[in-house]
Amino acid sequence: MSTPLIEFRDVTKRFDGNTVLEKINLEIYEAQVTTLIGKSGTGKSVLLKHLIGLLRPDKGEILFYGKPIHKMKGSEWEETRGRISYMFQNNALFDSMTVFDNIALPLRQKRNLRWEEIRNKVMARIKQTELTEVAQKYPSELSGGMQKRVALGRALVTDPEIVLFDEPTTGQDPVRKSAILAMIASYKRKLGFTAVLVSHDIPDVFFISNRILALHEAKIIFQGTPEELEDFKHPFLDEFIESIEGFQEELTGLYSKRHFKMRYQTQLSRKHPDDRYVVVIFSLENMGQIADHLGHETAQEAIRSMGTYINKHFSSVGGFSARQSRNQFGTILPFSELAEAKRILENFSKELRASGLEEIEREVRCKSHLEVSFAFSVAAGLAEGRSSEEIDQVFQEARASLRTIARFECGVGEES
């Protein structure tokens, strides 16, 4: 792996004799989304504040671009810190300022920018964060979700290389939580910044993260990919994820991936290695266009509606489902064979084209006055497996067979 963008080496921090961080070692890599998880009050925000210089370690060192902070000259550290932006947990908006002025504040603190330049940058971020209609309103006049978008716009207006997000979805409902995380992932792709999040929103945050850090009893006990975390064994992690993730994923109401695997292992044990099952993968295509044209919250409504529709259909034939990624769902049909599963999928596809897309479309709220029409579609693929085989391989085979089973034209209002 490449040299870390940010590195902690044996970082220790104490407050009044209480050790909050003890010999922390971690790496954050450029252009990735890194998420820090842990119980409340364990020092996650303290760790985040070390990254921007709001706190300094009692022992150890923090490196940026391979160079320790404490060896940087004042001007060099100021230049490095200028590449970092911070989105506070409570938004930290100024009630006496309009949306425009709140977002413009970091630019106005830079004395070398002309007013025209400030205005252009602010309006670009306002448009990207879907705040054009409320640019002259005050925070108290906005919903909680809109206030989050204002805070995000302000964090991005300086074109930062690194953005730190301290509990960015606190106090939001499931749709808005997912929309905020999707928005962060979308802007990260478009603008190319490195994102570091503190979050409790498991499993949703795993769908956008490249790397997970787990903080427990003042130490980092895990760092790796979300997939590696699933196989990591530790009493804290089991308890923490169990307490927060719950039996079902919050947005869709489907099984969480963790419980999905537990049910698979229970129902399809290797005691009967020749028992067959079928994996069906569903994918909502062109989610980016839904978000771009109709907003991130609408895109999450479409995901929730699709998950509900899949569960309603396949649970009635003994299947169980979970959201596998931001726009994909996986269903297992136990003790089924490929021919039977194809018939079930064909019936599902007919119902989806006949009535299911109307349900999803109601959530998407396609607008006939859209200047540009676009299509979103549902794809499906399936593969047969045996209890003795690795299920991940069967999932890969199902993904490789994805094909469109239903398509909807948005802005035109005609199904094809």
C-alpha positions as a Markdown table, in Angstrom:
| # | Residue | x | y | z |
|---|---|---|---|---|
| 1 | Met | 0.0 | 0.0 | 0.0 |
| 2 | Ser | 1.2 | 3.6 | -0.7 |
| 3 | Thr | 2.6 | 6.0 | 1.9 |
| 4 | Pro | -0.2 | 7.2 | 4.2 |
| 5 | Leu | -1.6 | 10.7 | 3.8 |
| 6 | Ile | -2.0 | 11.0 | 7.5 |
| 7 | Glu | -0.3 | 8.8 | 10.1 |
| 8 | Phe | -0.5 | 8.5 | 13.9 |
| 9 | Arg | 2.5 | 7.0 | 15.7 |
| 10 | Asp | 2.0 | 6.1 | 19.4 |
| 11 | Val | -0.3 | 9.1 | 20.0 |
| 12 | Thr | -1.4 | 9.5 | 23.6 |
| 13 | Lys | -3.8 | 12.1 | 25.0 |
| 14 | Arg | -4.9 | 12.6 | 28.6 |
| 15 | Phe | -7.3 | 15.0 | 30.3 |
| 16 | Asp | -7.0 | 15.4 | 34.0 |
| 17 | Gly | -5.2 | 12.1 | 34.4 |
| 18 | Asn | -7.8 | 10.3 | 32.3 |
| 19 | Thr | -6.3 | 8.6 | 29.2 |
| 20 | Val | -8.5 | 9.2 | 26.2 |
| 21 | Leu | -6.0 | 8.0 | 23.5 |
| 22 | Glu | -3.2 | 5.6 | 24.3 |
| 23 | Lys | -0.4 | 4.8 | 21.9 |
| 24 | Ile | -2.7 | 5.2 | 18.9 |
| 25 | Asn | -1.3 | 4.0 | 15.6 |
| 26 | Leu | -3.3 | 4.4 | 12.4 |
| 27 | Glu | -3.1 | 5.3 | 8.7 |
| 28 | Ile | -5.4 | 7.3 | 6.5 |
| 29 | Tyr | -4.9 | 7.1 | 2.7 |
| 30 | Glu | -5.4 | 9.7 | 0.0 |
| 31 | Ala | -8.7 | 9.9 | -1.9 |
| 32 | Gln | -10.3 | 7.3 | 0.4 |
| 33 | Val | -13.3 | 7.4 | 2.8 |
| 34 | Thr | -12.1 | 6.4 | 6.2 |
| 35 | Thr | -14.6 | 5.9 | 9.0 |
| 36 | Leu | -13.9 | 5.8 | 12.7 |
| 37 | Ile | -16.3 | 3.8 | 14.8 |
| 38 | Gly | -16.5 | 3.3 | 18.6 |
| 39 | Lys | -18.9 | 3.7 | 21.6 |
| 40 | Ser | -19.9 | 7.2 | 22.7 |
| 41 | Gly | -17.4 | 9.0 | 24.9 |
| 42 | Thr | -14.4 | 6.9 | 23.8 |
| 43 | Gly | -12.4 | 9.7 | 22.2 |
| 44 | Lys | -13.5 | 9.6 | 18.6 |
| 45 | Ser | -14.0 | 13.4 | 18.3 |
| 46 | Val | -10.8 | 13.9 | 20.3 |
| 47 | Leu | -8.9 | 11.9 | 17.7 |
| 48 | Leu | -10.5 | 13.9 | 14.9 |
| 49 | Lys | -9.6 | 17.2 | 16.5 |
| 50 | His | -5.9 | 16.2 | 16.5 |
| 51 | Leu | -6.1 | 16.0 | 12.7 |
| 52 | Ile | -6.8 | 19.7 | 12.3 |
| 53 | Gly | -4.6 | 20.9 | 15.1 |
| 54 | Leu | -7.4 | 21.8 | 17.6 |
| 55 | Leu | -5.7 | 19.4 | 20.0 |
| 56 | Arg | -2.0 | 18.3 | 20.2 |
| 57 | Pro | -0.9 | 14.9 | 21.5 |
| 58 | Asp | 0.8 | 14.6 | 24.9 |
| 59 | Lys | 3.1 | 11.9 | 23.5 |
| 60 | Gly | 3.7 | 10.5 | 20.0 |
| 61 | Glu | 3.6 | 12.2 | 16.7 |
| 62 | Ile | 1.2 | 12.9 | 13.8 |
| 63 | Leu | 2.5 | 13.0 | 10.2 |
| 64 | Phe | 1.0 | 14.7 | 7.2 |
| 65 | Tyr | 2.5 | 13.8 | 3.8 |
| 66 | Gly | 5.2 | 11.9 | 5.7 |
| 67 | Lys | 6.3 | 14.8 | 7.8 |
| 68 | Pro | 5.7 | 15.2 | 11.5 |
| 69 | Ile | 3.6 | 18.2 | 12.5 |
| 70 | His | 5.9 | 19.2 | 15.3 |
| 71 | Lys | 8.8 | 19.5 | 12.9 |
| 72 | Met | 6.9 | 21.9 | 10.6 |
| 73 | Lys | 7.5 | 25.6 | 10.6 |
| 74 | Gly | 4.5 | 27.8 | 11.6 |
| 75 | Ser | 3.9 | 28.9 | 8.0 |
| 76 | Glu | 4.2 | 25.3 | 6.7 |
| 77 | Trp | 1.7 | 24.0 | 9.2 |
| 78 | Glu | -0.7 | 26.8 | 8.4 |
| 79 | Glu | -0.4 | 25.9 | 4.7 |
| 80 | Thr | -1.1 | 22.2 | 5.6 |
| 81 | Arg | -4.0 | 23.0 | 7.8 |
| 82 | Gly | -5.5 | 25.2 | 5.0 |
| 83 | Arg | -5.9 | 22.0 | 3.0 |
| 84 | Ile | -8.2 | 20.6 | 5.7 |
| 85 | Ser | -11.9 | 21.4 | 6.3 |
| 86 | Tyr | -14.1 | 20.3 | 9.3 |
| 87 | Met | -17.8 | 19.7 | 9.4 |
| 88 | Phe | -18.9 | 19.9 | 13.0 |
| 89 | Gln | -21.4 | 17.5 | 14.6 |
| 90 | Asn | -23.9 | 20.2 | 15.5 |
| 91 | Asn | -23.3 | 22.0 | 12.1 |
| 92 | Ala | -22.0 | 25.2 | 14.0 |
| 93 | Leu | -24.0 | 27.5 | 11.7 |
| 94 | Phe | -24.5 | 31.2 | 12.6 |
| 95 | Asp | -28.1 | 32.0 | 13.1 |
| 96 | Ser | -27.6 | 35.7 | 12.2 |
| 97 | Met | -26.2 | 34.8 | 8.8 |
| 98 | Thr | -28.0 | 33.7 | 5.7 |
| 99 | Val | -27.2 | 30.4 | 4.0 |
| 100 | Phe | -25.0 | 32.3 | 1.5 |
| 101 | Asp | -23.1 | 34.1 | 4.2 |
| 102 | Asn | -22.6 | 30.9 | 6.3 |
| 103 | Ile | -21.1 | 29.1 | 3.3 |
| 104 | Ala | -19.0 | 32.2 | 2.3 |
| 105 | Leu | -17.5 | 32.6 | 5.8 |
| 106 | Pro | -14.3 | 30.6 | 5.3 |
| 107 | Leu | -13.6 | 32.4 | 2.0 |
| 108 | Arg | -14.1 | 35.8 | 3.6 |
| 109 | Gln | -11.5 | 35.0 | 6.2 |
| 110 | Lys | -9.0 | 34.8 | 3.3 |
| 111 | Arg | -8.1 | 38.4 | 2.6 |
| 112 | Asn | -6.7 | 37.8 | -0.9 |
| 113 | Leu | -10.1 | 36.9 | -2.6 |
| 114 | Arg | -12.1 | 39.3 | -4.6 |
| 115 | Trp | -15.9 | 39.5 | -4.0 |
| 116 | Glu | -16.7 | 38.2 | -7.4 |
| 117 | Glu | -14.5 | 35.2 | -6.8 |
| 118 | Ile | -16.1 | 34.5 | -3.4 |
| 119 | Arg | -19.6 | 34.8 | -4.9 |
| 120 | Asn | -18.9 | 32.4 | -7.8 |
| 121 | Lys | -17.4 | 29.7 | -5.4 |
| 122 | Val | -20.3 | 30.0 | -3.0 |
| 123 | Met | -23.0 | 29.8 | -5.6 |
| 124 | Ala | -21.3 | 26.8 | -7.1 |
| 125 | Arg | -21.4 | 25.0 | -3.8 |
| 126 | Ile | -25.0 | 26.1 | -3.1 |
| 127 | Lys | -26.1 | 24.6 | -6.4 |
| 128 | Gln | -24.2 | 21.4 | -5.8 |
| 129 | Thr | -25.8 | 21.0 | -2.4 |
| 130 | Glu | -29.3 | 21.7 | -3.7 |
| 131 | Leu | -29.7 | 25.0 | -1.7 |
| 132 | Thr | -30.3 | 27.5 | -4.5 |
| 133 | Glu | -33.9 | 28.2 | -3.4 |
| 134 | Val | -32.9 | 28.9 | 0.2 |
| 135 | Ala | -29.7 | 30.8 | -0.3 |
| 136 | Gln | -31.0 | 34.0 | 1.4 |
| 137 | Lys | -32.8 | 32.2 | 4.2 |
| 138 | Tyr | -31.5 | 31.8 | 7.8 |
| 139 | Pro | -30.6 | 28.4 | 9.4 |
| 140 | Ser | -33.6 | 28.6 | 11.7 |
| 141 | Glu | -35.9 | 28.6 | 8.7 |
| 142 | Leu | -34.5 | 25.3 | 7.4 |
| 143 | Ser | -35.1 | 21.7 | 8.1 |
| 144 | Gly | -32.4 | 19.6 | 9.9 |
| 145 | Gly | -31.4 | 18.0 | 6.6 |
| 146 | Met | -31.0 | 21.3 | 4.8 |
| 147 | Gln | -28.9 | 22.6 | 7.7 |
| 148 | Lys | -26.6 | 19.6 | 7.2 |
| 149 | Arg | -26.3 | 20.5 | 3.6 |
| 150 | Val | -25.3 | 24.1 | 4.5 |
| 151 | Ala | -22.6 | 22.8 | 6.8 |
| 152 | Leu | -21.4 | 20.5 | 4.1 |
| 153 | Gly | -21.4 | 23.3 | 1.5 |
| 154 | Arg | -19.3 | 25.5 | 3.9 |
| 155 | Ala | -16.9 | 22.6 | 4.5 |
| 156 | Leu | -16.4 | 22.2 | 0.7 |
| 157 | Val | -16.3 | 25.8 | -0.4 |
| 158 | Thr | -12.5 | 26.1 | 0.1 |
| 159 | Asp | -11.8 | 23.2 | -2.2 |
| 160 | Pro | -10.1 | 21.2 | 0.6 |
| 161 | Glu | -8.0 | 18.1 | 0.1 |
| 162 | Ile | -9.2 | 16.6 | 3.3 |
| 163 | Val | -12.6 | 16.9 | 4.9 |
| 164 | Leu | -13.3 | 15.7 | 8.5 |
| 165 | Phe | -16.9 | 14.8 | 9.3 |
| 166 | Asp | -17.8 | 14.6 | 13.0 |
| 167 | Glu | -21.1 | 12.5 | 13.2 |
| 168 | Pro | -22.5 | 14.1 | 10.0 |
| 169 | Thr | -25.9 | 12.4 | 10.3 |
| 170 | Thr | -26.7 | 12.9 | 14.0 |
| 171 | Gly | -30.5 | 13.5 | 14.6 |
| 172 | Gln | -31.6 | 12.6 | 11.1 |
| 173 | Asp | -34.2 | 10.1 | 10.0 |
| 174 | Pro | -33.1 | 7.0 | 8.0 |
| 175 | Val | -33.7 | 8.5 | 4.6 |
| 176 | Arg | -31.8 | 11.7 | 5.4 |
| 177 | Lys | -29.0 | 9.8 | 7.1 |
| 178 | Ser | -28.5 | 7.7 | 3.9 |
| 179 | Ala | -28.9 | 10.8 | 1.7 |
| 180 | Ile | -26.2 | 12.7 | 3.6 |
| 181 | Leu | -23.8 | 9.7 | 3.4 |
| 182 | Ala | -24.6 | 9.4 | -0.3 |
| 183 | Met | -24.0 | 13.1 | -0.8 |
| 184 | Ile | -20.6 | 12.8 | 0.9 |
| 185 | Ala | -19.6 | 9.9 | -1.3 |
| 186 | Ser | -20.9 | 11.7 | -4.4 |
| 187 | Tyr | -18.9 | 14.9 | -3.7 |
| 188 | Lys | -15.8 | 12.9 | -2.8 |
| 189 | Arg | -16.0 | 11.3 | -6.2 |
| 190 | Lys | -16.6 | 14.6 | -8.0 |
| 191 | Leu | -14.1 | 16.7 | -6.1 |
| 192 | Gly | -11.5 | 14.1 | -5.2 |
| 193 | Phe | -11.0 | 15.0 | -1.5 |
| 194 | Thr | -10.0 | 12.5 | 1.3 |
| 195 | Ala | -12.9 | 12.0 | 3.8 |
| 196 | Val | -12.6 | 11.0 | 7.4 |
| 197 | Leu | -15.8 | 10.3 | 9.2 |
| 198 | Val | -16.8 | 9.7 | 12.8 |
| 199 | Ser | -20.1 | 7.8 | 12.6 |
| 200 | His | -22.5 | 5.4 | 14.4 |
| 201 | Asp | -24.5 | 4.7 | 11.3 |
| 202 | Ile | -23.7 | 1.1 | 10.7 |
| 203 | Pro | -24.2 | -0.5 | 8.3 |
| 204 | Asp | -25.0 | 2.4 | 6.0 |
| 205 | Val | -21.6 | 4.1 | 6.5 |
| 206 | Phe | -19.9 | 0.8 | 5.4 |
| 207 | Phe | -21.4 | 1.2 | 1.9 |
| 208 | Ile | -19.4 | 4.4 | 1.3 |
| 209 | Ser | -16.2 | 3.6 | 3.3 |
| 210 | Asn | -12.9 | 2.2 | 1.9 |
| 211 | Arg | -11.4 | 1.8 | 5.3 |
| 212 | Ile | -12.7 | 1.3 | 8.9 |
| 213 | Leu | -10.9 | 2.2 | 12.2 |
| 214 | Ala | -12.3 | 0.9 | 15.5 |
| 215 | Leu | -11.5 | 2.7 | 18.7 |
| 216 | His | -12.0 | 0.8 | 22.0 |
| 217 | Glu | -10.6 | 1.6 | 25.5 |
| 218 | Ala | -8.4 | 4.3 | 24.1 |
| 219 | Lys | -6.8 | 2.1 | 21.5 |
| 220 | Ile | -7.3 | 1.3 | 17.8 |
| 221 | Ile | -8.2 | -2.4 | 17.8 |
| 222 | Phe | -8.9 | -2.7 | 14.1 |
| 223 | Gln | -8.1 | -1.0 | 10.8 |
| 224 | Gly | -9.0 | -2.4 | 7.4 |
| 225 | Thr | -11.7 | -2.7 | 4.8 |
| 226 | Pro | -15.4 | -3.2 | 5.7 |
| 227 | Glu | -15.1 | -6.7 | 4.3 |
| 228 | Glu | -12.2 | -7.5 | 6.6 |
| 229 | Leu | -14.2 | -6.1 | 9.5 |
| 230 | Glu | -16.9 | -8.7 | 8.9 |
| 231 | Asp | -14.3 | -11.5 | 9.6 |
| 232 | Phe | -12.7 | -9.7 | 12.6 |
| 233 | Lys | -13.4 | -11.4 | 15.9 |
| 234 | His | -13.4 | -9.3 | 19.0 |
| 235 | Pro | -16.0 | -9.1 | 21.9 |
| 236 | Phe | -16.3 | -5.3 | 21.7 |
| 237 | Leu | -16.9 | -5.4 | 18.0 |
| 238 | Asp | -19.6 | -8.0 | 18.3 |
| 239 | Glu | -21.3 | -6.1 | 21.1 |
| 240 | Phe | -20.9 | -2.7 | 19.4 |
| 241 | Ile | -22.2 | -3.7 | 16.0 |
| 242 | Glu | -25.0 | -5.8 | 17.4 |
| 243 | Ser | -26.3 | -2.9 | 19.6 |
| 244 | Ile | -26.2 | -0.3 | 16.8 |
| 245 | Glu | -26.9 | -2.3 | 13.7 |
| 246 | Gly | -29.8 | -4.2 | 15.1 |
| 247 | Phe | -31.7 | -7.0 | 13.5 |
| 248 | Gln | -32.6 | -5.0 | 10.4 |
| 249 | Glu | -31.0 | -2.3 | 8.3 |
| 250 | Glu | -32.6 | 1.0 | 9.2 |
| 251 | Leu | -33.3 | 2.3 | 5.7 |
| 252 | Thr | -34.8 | -0.7 | 3.9 |
| 253 | Gly | -36.1 | -2.8 | 6.8 |
| 254 | Leu | -34.2 | -5.8 | 5.3 |
| 255 | Tyr | -31.8 | -8.1 | 7.1 |
| 256 | Ser | -28.5 | -6.4 | 8.0 |
| 257 | Lys | -25.6 | -8.1 | 6.2 |
| 258 | Arg | -24.4 | -9.5 | 9.5 |
| 259 | His | -27.7 | -11.2 | 10.3 |
| 260 | Phe | -28.1 | -12.2 | 6.6 |
| 261 | Lys | -24.9 | -14.2 | 6.9 |
| 262 | Met | -26.0 | -15.6 | 10.3 |
| 263 | Arg | -29.3 | -16.9 | 8.7 |
| 264 | Tyr | -27.4 | -18.3 | 5.7 |
| 265 | Gln | -25.0 | -20.2 | 8.0 |
| 266 | Thr | -27.9 | -21.5 | 10.2 |
| 267 | Gln | -30.3 | -22.5 | 7.3 |
| 268 | Leu | -27.7 | -23.8 | 4.9 |
| 269 | Ser | -25.1 | -25.5 | 7.0 |
| 270 | Arg | -22.5 | -27.8 | 5.6 |
| 271 | Lys | -24.0 | -30.8 | 7.2 |
| 272 | His | -25.6 | -31.4 | 3.9 |
| 273 | Pro | -23.0 | -30.3 | 1.4 |
| 274 | Asp | -25.1 | -31.1 | -1.7 |
| 275 | Asp | -28.0 | -28.9 | -0.7 |
| 276 | Arg | -28.6 | -26.3 | -3.3 |
| 277 | Tyr | -29.7 | -22.7 | -3.1 |
| 278 | Val | -29.9 | -19.8 | -5.5 |
| 279 | Val | -28.5 | -16.2 | -5.0 |
| 280 | Val | -30.4 | -13.4 | -6.8 |
| 281 | Ile | -28.7 | -10.0 | -7.1 |
| 282 | Phe | -30.8 | -6.9 | -7.8 |
| 283 | Ser | -29.3 | -3.6 | -8.8 |
| 284 | Leu | -30.9 | -0.2 | -9.1 |
| 285 | Glu | -29.1 | 1.4 | -12.0 |
| 286 | Asn | -28.3 | 5.0 | -12.8 |
| 287 | Met | -28.7 | 6.1 | -9.1 |
| 288 | Gly | -26.4 | 8.9 | -9.8 |
| 289 | Gln | -28.8 | 10.5 | -12.3 |
| 290 | Ile | -31.7 | 10.2 | -9.8 |
| 291 | Ala | -29.6 | 12.0 | -7.3 |
| 292 | Asp | -28.3 | 14.7 | -9.8 |
| 293 | His | -31.8 | 15.5 | -11.2 |
| 294 | Leu | -34.1 | 14.9 | -8.2 |
| 295 | Gly | -31.8 | 15.0 | -5.1 |
| 296 | His | -30.1 | 12.6 | -2.8 |
| 297 | Glu | -33.1 | 12.1 | -0.5 |
| 298 | Thr | -35.2 | 11.1 | -3.5 |
| 299 | Ala | -32.5 | 8.5 | -4.5 |
| 300 | Gln | -32.7 | 7.0 | -1.0 |
| 301 | Glu | -36.5 | 6.8 | -1.2 |
| 302 | Ala | -36.1 | 4.8 | -4.4 |
| 303 | Ile | -33.6 | 2.4 | -2.6 |
| 304 | Arg | -36.0 | 2.0 | 0.3 |
| 305 | Ser | -39.0 | 1.4 | -2.0 |
| 306 | Met | -37.0 | -1.2 | -4.0 |
| 307 | Gly | -35.9 | -3.0 | -0.9 |
| 308 | Thr | -39.5 | -3.2 | 0.4 |
| 309 | Tyr | -40.7 | -4.5 | -2.9 |
| 310 | Ile | -38.0 | -7.2 | -3.1 |
| 311 | Asn | -38.7 | -8.3 | 0.5 |
| 312 | Lys | -42.5 | -8.4 | -0.1 |
| 313 | His | -42.1 | -10.7 | -3.1 |
| 314 | Phe | -39.3 | -13.1 | -2.1 |
| 315 | Ser | -40.1 | -13.5 | 1.6 |
| 316 | Ser | -43.4 | -15.1 | 0.5 |
| 317 | Val | -41.5 | -17.9 | -1.3 |
| 318 | Gly | -39.1 | -18.5 | 1.6 |
| 319 | Gly | -36.3 | -16.2 | 0.5 |
| 320 | Phe | -34.4 | -13.7 | 2.7 |
| 321 | Ser | -32.7 | -10.5 | 1.5 |
| 322 | Ala | -30.2 | -7.9 | 2.5 |
| 323 | Arg | -28.8 | -4.7 | 1.0 |
| 324 | Gln | -25.3 | -5.6 | -0.2 |
| 325 | Ser | -24.1 | -2.2 | -1.3 |
| 326 | Arg | -25.4 | 1.3 | -1.9 |
| 327 | Asn | -27.6 | 0.2 | -4.8 |
| 328 | Gln | -27.6 | -3.6 | -4.8 |
| 329 | Phe | -29.7 | -6.2 | -2.9 |
| 330 | Gly | -29.0 | -9.8 | -2.5 |
| 331 | Thr | -31.6 | -12.6 | -2.0 |
| 332 | Ile | -31.1 | -16.2 | -1.1 |
| 333 | Leu | -33.6 | -18.8 | -2.1 |
| 334 | Pro | -32.8 | -21.8 | 0.1 |
| 335 | Phe | -33.1 | -25.3 | -1.2 |
| 336 | Ser | -33.9 | -24.0 | -4.7 |
| 337 | Glu | -32.5 | -24.9 | -8.1 |
| 338 | Leu | -31.7 | -22.6 | -11.0 |
| 339 | Ala | -34.7 | -23.6 | -13.1 |
| 340 | Glu | -37.2 | -22.9 | -10.3 |
| 341 | Ala | -35.4 | -19.6 | -9.4 |
| 342 | Lys | -35.6 | -18.4 | -13.0 |
| 343 | Arg | -39.4 | -18.9 | -13.0 |
| 344 | Ile | -39.7 | -17.0 | -9.7 |
| 345 | Leu | -37.5 | -14.2 | -11.1 |
| 346 | Glu | -39.6 | -14.1 | -14.3 |
| 347 | Asn | -42.8 | -13.7 | -12.3 |
| 348 | Phe | -41.1 | -11.0 | -10.2 |
| 349 | Ser | -40.0 | -9.1 | -13.4 |
| 350 | Lys | -43.5 | -9.2 | -14.8 |
| 351 | Glu | -45.0 | -7.8 | -11.6 |
| 352 | Leu | -42.3 | -5.2 | -11.4 |
| 353 | Arg | -43.0 | -4.0 | -14.9 |
| 354 | Ala | -46.7 | -4.1 | -14.4 |
| 355 | Ser | -47.0 | -2.4 | -11.0 |
| 356 | Gly | -43.8 | -2.4 | -9.0 |
| 357 | Leu | -42.1 | 0.4 | -11.0 |
| 358 | Glu | -45.2 | 2.6 | -10.3 |
| 359 | Glu | -44.5 | 2.2 | -6.6 |
| 360 | Ile | -40.9 | 3.1 | -7.0 |
| 361 | Glu | -41.7 | 5.9 | -9.3 |
| 362 | Arg | -44.1 | 7.4 | -6.7 |
| 363 | Glu | -41.1 | 7.6 | -4.4 |
| 364 | Val | -38.8 | 9.0 | -7.1 |
| 365 | Arg | -41.5 | 11.5 | -8.1 |
| 366 | Cys | -40.4 | 12.0 | -11.7 |
| 367 | Lys | -41.3 | 15.4 | -12.9 |
| 368 | Ser | -42.7 | 15.9 | -16.4 |
| 369 | His | -41.2 | 19.4 | -16.5 |
| 370 | Leu | -37.6 | 18.2 | -16.2 |
| 371 | Glu | -35.5 | 19.8 | -18.9 |
| 372 | Val | -33.6 | 16.6 | -19.5 |
| 373 | Ser | -35.2 | 13.2 | -19.4 |
| 374 | Phe | -33.3 | 10.2 | -18.0 |
| 375 | Ala | -33.8 | 6.5 | -17.4 |
| 376 | Phe | -33.4 | 4.4 | -14.3 |
| 377 | Ser | -33.6 | 0.6 | -14.5 |
| 378 | Val | -33.6 | -2.5 | -12.4 |
| 379 | Ala | -31.1 | -5.3 | -13.3 |
| 380 | Ala | -31.1 | -8.8 | -11.9 |
| 381 | Gly | -28.7 | -11.8 | -12.0 |
| 382 | Leu | -28.8 | -15.2 | -10.4 |
| 383 | Ala | -26.5 | -18.1 | -9.7 |
| 384 | Glu | -26.8 | -21.6 | -8.1 |
| 385 | Gly | -24.7 | -22.7 | -5.2 |
| 386 | Arg | -24.2 | -25.7 | -2.9 |
| 387 | Ser | -23.8 | -25.6 | 0.8 |
| 388 | Ser | -20.2 | -26.8 | 0.5 |
| 389 | Glu | -19.2 | -23.8 | -1.7 |
| 390 | Glu | -18.1 | -20.4 | -0.7 |
| 391 | Ile | -21.1 | -18.1 | -0.9 |
| 392 | Asp | -19.0 | -15.1 | -2.0 |
| 393 | Gln | -18.1 | -16.9 | -5.2 |
| 394 | Val | -21.8 | -17.6 | -5.9 |
| 395 | Phe | -22.5 | -13.9 | -5.3 |
| 396 | Gln | -19.8 | -13.0 | -7.9 |
| 397 | Glu | -21.4 | -15.3 | -10.4 |
| 398 | Ala | -24.8 | -13.8 | -9.8 |
| 399 | Arg | -23.4 | -10.2 | -10.3 |
| 400 | Ala | -21.7 | -11.3 | -13.5 |
| 401 | Ser | -25.1 | -12.3 | -15.0 |
| 402 | Leu | -26.8 | -9.0 | -14.3 |
| 403 | Arg | -29.2 | -7.9 | -17.0 |
| 404 | Thr | -32.0 | -5.3 | -17.2 |
| 405 | Ile | -35.4 | -6.6 | -16.2 |
| 406 | Ala | -37.3 | -3.3 | -16.0 |
| 407 | Arg | -36.7 | 0.3 | -17.2 |
| 408 | Phe | -38.4 | 3.6 | -16.5 |
| 409 | Glu | -38.1 | 6.9 | -18.4 |
| 410 | Cys | -38.1 | 9.8 | -15.9 |
| 411 | Gly | -39.3 | 13.1 | -17.3 |
| 412 | Val | -41.1 | 11.4 | -20.1 |
| 413 | Gly | -43.3 | 9.3 | -17.9 |
| 414 | Glu | -43.4 | 6.2 | -20.1 |
| 415 | Glu | -42.3 | 2.8 | -19.1 |
| 416 | Ser | -40.5 | 0.8 | -21.8 |
